[in-house]
Amino acid sequence: MAPPVKSGPLEIYRAWNECLLAGDIPGAARLIDPDRWREKCLGLTDWLTDFEDALTHYVKNMVRPWDGLEMHEEEVVEGRDAVTIRFRVEATHTGEFLGVPATGRRVSFQAIRIVHVNDGKVTGQWAQLDLWGIHQQLSAPVPTLERTGW
């Protein structure tokens, strides 16, 4: 259960993201403003204004296809009403993503999130994953060992 957060955008974002990563959806929902929600995950969704709809897309694209998902912040810029995070994601591909069935491959990719915060609540985000990089890792031929004749 997420405790109330009364601090800047970065702390609010981190509390919200921790809930999402832990699967604590009620905790994440307590940290958002559903009346102001606006989200776009470039290449995966159009603008979404309903948190439940956005959550459905999150589960479809970032929960079901992956196992052992880890996010590592690499650069953070905090403003008065928003925080921008560039991060690296590592996960094992265990379900269909971008039309590619589960491969069992461990992949790593870059992503950027701009998360907006108003009155202590997350009001939405704009996110971009390196979809081309993910697709290349998932669809690359599996290396085979060749006989060398020795």
Residue frames relative to the residue before (quaternion, step in Angstrom):
aa qw qx qy qz dx dy dz
M 1.0000 0.0000 0.0000 0.0000 0.00 0.00 0.00
A 0.3807 -0.7442 0.5095 0.2040 3.56 -0.78 1.05
P 0.3622 -0.7148 0.5494 0.2367 3.58 -0.85 0.94
P 0.6013 -0.5292 0.4193 0.4272 3.60 -1.17 0.36
V 0.2034 -0.7764 0.5890 0.0941 3.54 -0.97 0.89
K 0.0041 0.7872 -0.6159 0.0313 3.57 -0.72 1.06
S 0.4823 0.6263 -0.4705 0.3922 3.53 0.23 1.29
G 0.7684 -0.3877 0.2648 0.4348 3.53 -1.30 -0.31
P 0.7474 -0.4172 0.2822 0.4332 3.57 -1.32 0.19
L 0.6473 0.5340 -0.3393 0.4251 3.61 0.94 -0.80
E 0.6828 0.4726 -0.2956 0.4723 3.59 0.85 -0.91
I 0.6408 0.5134 -0.3261 0.4684 3.58 1.00 -0.78
Y 0.6368 0.5182 -0.3223 0.4714 3.59 0.95 -0.87
R 0.6827 0.4970 -0.3054 0.4400 3.60 0.79 -0.97
A 0.6379 0.5139 -0.3294 0.4695 3.61 0.98 -0.78
W 0.6561 0.5090 -0.2972 0.4713 3.58 0.98 -0.92
N 0.6774 0.4947 -0.2869 0.4626 3.59 0.87 -0.96
E 0.6147 0.5397 -0.3452 0.4602 3.61 1.02 -0.76
C 0.6329 0.5194 -0.3261 0.4726 3.58 1.00 -0.82
L 0.6611 0.5081 -0.3142 0.4540 3.60 0.86 -0.93
L 0.6878 0.4896 -0.2854 0.4537 3.58 0.85 -0.96
A 0.6925 0.4604 -0.2673 0.4869 3.59 1.12 -0.68
G 0.4802 -0.6706 0.4347 0.3615 3.58 1.27 -0.19
D 0.4555 0.6670 -0.4533 0.3770 3.58 1.27 0.37
I 0.1174 -0.8426 0.5243 0.0351 3.56 0.35 1.28
P 0.6367 0.5041 -0.3573 0.4614 3.66 0.90 -0.70
G 0.6365 0.5218 -0.3242 0.4663 3.60 1.03 -0.76
A 0.6514 0.5018 -0.3084 0.4783 3.58 0.97 -0.87
A 0.6544 0.5261 -0.3133 0.4436 3.59 0.96 -0.86
R 0.6373 0.5286 -0.3329 0.4513 3.62 1.07 -0.64
L 0.7010 0.4646 -0.2625 0.4732 3.59 1.21 -0.45
I 0.6601 0.4773 -0.3209 0.4831 3.61 1.24 0.15
D 0.3516 -0.6759 0.5977 0.2497 3.53 -1.35 0.32
P 0.2747 -0.8132 0.4860 0.1645 3.62 -0.12 1.23
D 0.6294 0.5518 -0.3404 0.4284 3.60 1.12 -0.53
R 0.7449 0.3648 -0.2090 0.5181 3.60 1.17 -0.47
W 0.3972 0.7747 -0.4438 0.2126 3.59 1.28 -0.13
R 0.1236 0.7435 -0.6456 0.1231 3.54 -1.05 0.99
E 0.0993 0.8148 -0.5562 0.1303 3.56 -0.64 1.14
K 0.0245 0.7582 -0.6516 -0.0022 3.53 -1.22 0.65
C 0.1155 -0.7345 0.6650 0.0706 3.52 -1.00 0.94
L 0.3796 -0.7853 0.4460 0.2010 3.52 -0.07 1.39
G 0.8076 0.2279 -0.2052 0.5038 3.53 -0.78 1.09
L 0.7504 0.3554 -0.2130 0.5149 3.60 1.20 -0.33
T 0.8077 0.0566 -0.0171 0.5867 3.60 1.03 -0.72
D 0.4548 -0.5863 0.5757 0.3436 3.50 -1.36 0.24
W 0.7000 -0.3972 0.3241 0.4971 3.60 -1.21 -0.16
L 0.1312 -0.7785 0.6122 0.0432 3.56 -0.87 1.01
T 0.1541 -0.8084 0.5637 0.0707 3.58 -0.91 0.88
D 0.6561 0.4427 -0.3113 0.5260 3.57 1.28 0.14
F 0.4462 -0.7198 0.4600 0.2667 3.58 -0.61 1.13
E 0.6293 0.5347 -0.3462 0.4452 3.62 0.96 -0.76
D 0.6374 0.5100 -0.3142 0.4847 3.58 1.03 -0.80
A 0.6514 0.5078 -0.3085 0.4720 3.58 0.94 -0.90
L 0.6408 0.5285 -0.3148 0.4593 3.58 1.02 -0.82
T 0.6121 0.5436 -0.3369 0.4652 3.59 1.05 -0.76
H 0.6699 0.4789 -0.2921 0.4864 3.60 0.95 -0.87
Y 0.6089 0.5501 -0.3463 0.4546 3.60 1.03 -0.77
V 0.6761 0.4819 -0.2967 0.4719 3.58 0.83 -0.98
K 0.6572 0.5227 -0.3104 0.4455 3.61 0.93 -0.90
N 0.8035 0.3411 -0.1502 0.4641 3.60 0.84 -1.00
M 0.8156 0.2741 -0.1297 0.4929 3.61 1.01 -0.66
V 0.6951 0.4170 -0.2939 0.5066 3.61 1.21 -0.09
R 0.7359 0.4562 -0.2583 0.4286 3.59 0.54 -1.16
P 0.7394 0.4359 -0.2813 0.4292 3.67 0.75 -0.84
W 0.7636 0.3943 -0.1668 0.4833 3.59 1.20 -0.39
D 0.1107 -0.7463 0.6506 0.0867 3.51 -1.27 0.56
G 0.8179 0.2143 -0.1649 0.5078 3.57 -1.09 0.66
L 0.2064 0.8147 -0.5158 0.1662 3.59 1.10 0.70
E 0.0096 -0.7828 0.6213 -0.0341 3.56 -0.86 1.04
M 0.1458 -0.7678 0.6186 0.0810 3.57 -1.02 0.83
H 0.0836 -0.7913 0.6056 0.0072 3.56 -0.89 1.00
E 0.3338 -0.7472 0.5401 0.1963 3.58 -0.50 1.18
E 0.1435 -0.7979 0.5818 0.0653 3.56 -0.94 0.92
E 0.7873 -0.0105 0.0197 0.6162 3.58 1.14 -0.59
V 0.0397 -0.7956 0.6041 -0.0236 3.57 -0.90 0.96
V 0.0217 -0.7611 0.6483 0.0023 3.56 -0.98 0.93
E 0.1233 -0.8106 0.5715 0.0331 3.55 -0.62 1.16
G 0.1219 -0.7715 0.6221 0.0527 3.52 -0.97 0.96
R 0.7462 -0.3932 0.2849 0.4554 3.55 -1.29 -0.13
D 0.8267 0.1559 -0.0422 0.5390 3.60 0.92 -0.93
A 0.7726 0.2544 -0.1566 0.5602 3.59 1.20 0.22
V 0.1510 -0.7400 0.6442 0.1205 3.51 -1.35 0.31
T 0.1750 -0.7579 0.6209 0.0969 3.55 -1.05 0.85
I 0.0617 -0.8021 0.5937 -0.0190 3.53 -0.81 1.06
R 0.1226 -0.7274 0.6693 0.0888 3.54 -0.95 0.94
F 0.0730 0.8262 -0.5497 0.0993 3.54 -0.65 1.07
R 0.3759 -0.6758 0.5877 0.2380 3.52 -1.37 0.33
V 0.1750 -0.7698 0.6090 0.0774 3.54 -1.00 0.90
E 0.0589 -0.7518 0.6554 0.0423 3.54 -1.10 0.79
A 0.1735 0.7784 -0.5848 0.1481 3.56 -0.94 0.90
T 0.3954 -0.6731 0.5657 0.2658 3.53 -1.32 0.35
H 0.4027 -0.7405 0.5010 0.1963 3.54 -0.81 1.12
T 0.0523 0.8416 -0.5289 0.0961 3.58 -0.26 1.32
G 0.7694 0.2171 -0.1507 0.5816 3.60 1.28 0.08
E 0.6988 -0.4817 0.3151 0.4248 3.57 -1.24 0.30
F 0.0937 0.7611 -0.6356 0.0894 3.56 -1.01 0.95
L 0.8368 0.0141 -0.0710 0.5428 3.57 -0.84 1.05
G 0.6956 -0.4850 0.2628 0.4603 3.57 1.08 0.75
V 0.5964 0.5483 -0.3680 0.4564 3.59 1.26 0.01
P 0.3854 -0.7212 0.5184 0.2500 3.62 -0.67 1.04
A 0.7235 -0.4453 0.3087 0.4278 3.57 -1.26 0.43
T 0.1634 -0.8013 0.5720 0.0637 3.56 -0.91 0.99
G 0.3992 -0.7116 0.4798 0.3226 3.59 1.18 -0.50
R 0.4918 0.6737 -0.4231 0.3539 3.59 1.28 0.05
R 0.3659 -0.6680 0.6018 0.2402 3.51 -1.21 0.67
V 0.0519 -0.8112 0.5824 -0.0098 3.59 -0.70 1.07
S 0.1661 -0.7436 0.6395 0.1024 3.50 -1.34 0.38
F 0.1073 0.8027 -0.5794 0.0919 3.57 -0.88 0.92
Q 0.4799 -0.6538 0.5160 0.2758 3.51 -1.32 0.47
A 0.0017 0.7777 -0.6286 0.0010 3.55 -1.24 0.54
I 0.1743 -0.7482 0.6299 0.1143 3.53 -1.31 0.44
R 0.0610 -0.7730 0.6312 0.0184 3.53 -1.07 0.84
I 0.0981 -0.7182 0.6829 0.0904 3.53 -1.13 0.76
V 0.0667 -0.8168 0.5727 -0.0207 3.55 -0.44 1.25
H 0.2437 -0.7834 0.5619 0.1057 3.56 -0.77 1.12
V 0.0841 -0.7868 0.6114 0.0022 3.55 -1.00 0.92
N 0.0473 0.7793 -0.6225 0.0550 3.54 -0.98 0.90
D 0.8485 0.0115 -0.0517 0.5265 3.57 -0.90 0.97
G 0.7255 -0.4753 0.2434 0.4341 3.57 0.94 0.91
K 0.6840 0.4293 -0.2870 0.5152 3.61 1.25 0.24
V 0.4822 -0.6197 0.5286 0.3225 3.55 -1.17 0.61
T 0.1606 -0.8130 0.5560 0.0643 3.58 -0.77 1.06
G 0.7907 -0.2401 0.1213 0.5499 3.58 1.24 0.06
Q 0.1865 -0.7764 0.5919 0.1099 3.50 -1.35 0.00
W 0.2038 -0.6813 0.6823 0.1696 3.47 -1.44 0.32
A 0.0074 0.8216 -0.5679 0.0496 3.57 -0.69 1.05
Q 0.0356 -0.7735 0.6316 0.0388 3.53 -1.20 0.59
L 0.1744 -0.7553 0.6281 0.0684 3.50 -0.86 1.11
D 0.4946 -0.6150 0.5083 0.3446 3.57 -1.19 0.45
L 0.1431 -0.8480 0.5069 0.0587 3.56 0.41 1.28
W 0.6389 0.5181 -0.3311 0.4623 3.59 0.99 -0.78
G 0.6555 0.5117 -0.3080 0.4622 3.58 0.94 -0.86
I 0.6314 0.5138 -0.3268 0.4802 3.58 1.02 -0.80
H 0.6705 0.5084 -0.3034 0.4471 3.58 0.82 -1.01
Q 0.6406 0.5238 -0.3303 0.4540 3.60 0.94 -0.82
Q 0.6723 0.4943 -0.3044 0.4594 3.60 0.93 -0.86
L 0.6975 0.4800 -0.2746 0.4557 3.57 1.02 -0.81
S 0.7744 0.3735 -0.1874 0.4751 3.58 1.03 -0.72
A 0.4343 0.6935 -0.4726 0.3273 3.62 1.22 0.01
P 0.5572 -0.6045 0.4396 0.3618 3.59 -1.03 0.70
V 0.4725 -0.6447 0.5185 0.3037 3.55 -1.12 0.68
P 0.4383 -0.6958 0.4913 0.2871 3.60 -0.74 0.98
T 0.1741 -0.7738 0.6007 0.1005 3.56 -1.06 0.76
L 0.4414 -0.6614 0.5339 0.2876 3.53 -1.19 0.56
E 0.2155 -0.7732 0.5836 0.1227 3.57 -0.89 0.92
R 0.4917 -0.6280 0.5069 0.3269 3.54 -1.14 0.63
T 0.2644 -0.7774 0.5545 0.1353 3.53 -0.91 0.93
G 0.5313 -0.6638 0.3982 0.3442 3.60 1.22 -0.06
W 0.5628 0.5902 -0.4293 0.3882 3.62 1.05 0.24
